[in-house]
Amino acid sequence: MAQMTMGGRDTFHSKDSRSTTLLMSSPHAQHRVHSLLDNNSWLRNDCYRHAVWISVSDAKMRGFIDGDLVRVYNDIAEMILPAYVTSRVVPGTNLHISRCLVQPSETPKSQLMPDGVDMGGAPNFLTHNEDLPQTIVGFLAL
């Protein structure tokens, strides 16, 4: 019989969740498998909006509107993506549907990302792999 683990690093039971502001969910996209076909512009731009989804109330509290570029980060990585402000996301959470290839920027660079902040939106950078398979979500700030 498997033992249930409470308090993995990126769960609601983690003390780390108190130091971040939003819960990230990153479900699989319907139109590709992981990062395969990420370089197909038809699938990337016509089938869906490549963005981080955030609730209307969370966006308003942070002072940005639909389409603004936002910094998505936690203690191990960061990315810059357009915001998709929608009422289809529960306040206190954000959604990053796409599975993308990493696209390090020339600028900005940061202490977390010395090779360049990810502009492609690869959500696996934001997860703590040492807790897998128990961890299926990640906490981050926006």
Secondary structure by P-SEA (a helix, b strand, c coil): cbbbbcccccccccaaaaaccbbbbbccccccccccccccccccccccccbbbbcaaaaaaaccccccbbbbbccccbbbbbbbcccccccccccccccccbbbbccccccccccccccccccccccccccccccccccccc
